[in-house]
């Protein structure tokens, strides 16, 4: 079986002050995936990043949480990908998305950064935008001047529950993405109902 993915990157900010904030939805996903795979994180000071490795769908899969803050995520991911010779198209990046409401998850291949500083830095260091993405909706505060404070705040209990449901759904479809059943994965996550 062809293994479509070799590296899953969750984006977020390190440290307890940011742990429960909306901007860390990518870290939430990476942690949920590590638990599902039964693997633990190891700190790598050289990158800097937290790394884990396991097997999914009979494929070797590496997990990465860059620890250089959101706008400096790219260097450690690019160094990891170069060292293990992982092509950009076999990288899945999971990140928060202001343009989607909490509870919505979307799959995307390629595209721009959409103002997301983590994606901007990844595109710069990876030398292209050909990586895959899982976009986790966190909602929008309504005005662009409020975005910075909004993403660095903890979501409401209801929003957090919806985001975590989307995280868990993303973890469940990762086997399909890994095995190349992309259409099946997309139909499942894009067809999810999220009650208003």
VENGIBEL-V631505 format. One record per residue. SS is DSSP state (@ for helix, = for strand, . for the rest). D_CENTER is the distance of its C-alpha to the mean C-alpha in Angstrom with 1 decimal. Layout:
<<SS:D_CENTER> <SS:D_CENTER>>
This chain:
<<.:24.3> <.:22.0> <.:18.6> <.:16.2> <.:13.3> <.:13.9> <=:10.7> <=:7.2> <=:5.4> <=:3.6> <.:5.3> <.:8.4> <.:12.2> <.:14.3> <.:17.3> <.:18.7> <.:19.3> <.:15.7> <.:14.5> <.:15.1> <=:14.4> <@:12.5> <@:10.6> <@:9.0> <@:7.3> <@:3.9> <@:6.8> <@:8.4> <@:6.3> <@:6.8> <@:10.2> <@:11.0> <@:10.4> <@:12.5> <@:15.1> <@:15.3> <@:15.9> <.:18.3> <.:17.1> <.:17.2> <.:15.7> <=:18.0> <=:18.3> <=:18.9> <.:20.9> <.:21.4> <.:17.9> <.:17.1> <=:14.1> <=:13.8> <=:13.8> <=:14.4> <=:15.8> <=:17.1> <=:18.3> <=:16.9> <.:19.2> <.:21.5> <=:19.0> <=:18.1> <=:14.4> <=:13.0> <=:10.1> <=:9.4> <=:8.9> <=:10.8> <.:13.6> <.:15.2> <.:14.0> <@:11.7> <@:14.4> <@:15.0> <.:11.6> <@:13.0> <@:16.1> <@:14.8> <@:12.3> <@:15.2> <@:17.7> <@:15.9> <@:15.7> <@:19.3> <@:20.6> <.:19.5> <.:20.2> <.:16.9> <.:17.2> <@:14.6> <@:14.7> <@:13.6> <=:10.3> <=:7.1> <=:4.4> <=:1.4> <=:4.0> <=:7.4> <=:10.2> <.:13.9> <.:15.4> <.:14.5> <.:16.2> <.:14.9> <.:14.5> <.:13.7> <=:10.8> <=:11.2> <=:10.6> <=:11.6> <=:13.0> <.:13.9> <.:15.1> <.:15.4> <.:13.5> <.:15.1> <.:15.8> <.:12.4> <@:13.4> <@:10.3> <@:10.2> <@:14.0> <@:14.2> <@:12.0> <@:14.3> <@:17.3> <@:16.8> <@:15.8> <.:18.7> <.:17.2> <.:14.6> <.:14.9> <.:11.4> <=:9.7> <=:6.9> <=:5.9> <=:7.2> <=:7.9> <=:11.4> <.:12.9> <.:16.2> <.:18.3> <.:21.1> <.:23.6> <.:24.4> <@:22.6> <@:24.6> <@:22.9> <@:19.3> <@:19.0> <@:20.6> <@:18.7> <@:15.2> <.:16.6> <.:18.3> <=:17.7> <.:17.5> <.:20.6> <@:21.0> <@:20.9> <@:17.8> <@:16.0> <@:17.4> <@:16.1> <@:12.5> <@:12.8> <@:14.5> <@:11.8> <@:9.3> <@:12.3> <@:13.0> <@:9.7> <@:10.6> <@:14.0> <@:13.5> <@:11.7> <@:15.2> <@:16.3> <@:13.7> <@:14.7> <.:18.3> <.:18.3> <.:18.9> <@:16.7> <@:19.2> <@:19.4> <@:15.7> <@:15.7> <@:19.0> <@:17.8> <@:14.8> <@:16.5> <.:19.7> <.:18.6> <.:21.0> <.:20.1> <.:23.4> <.:24.3>>
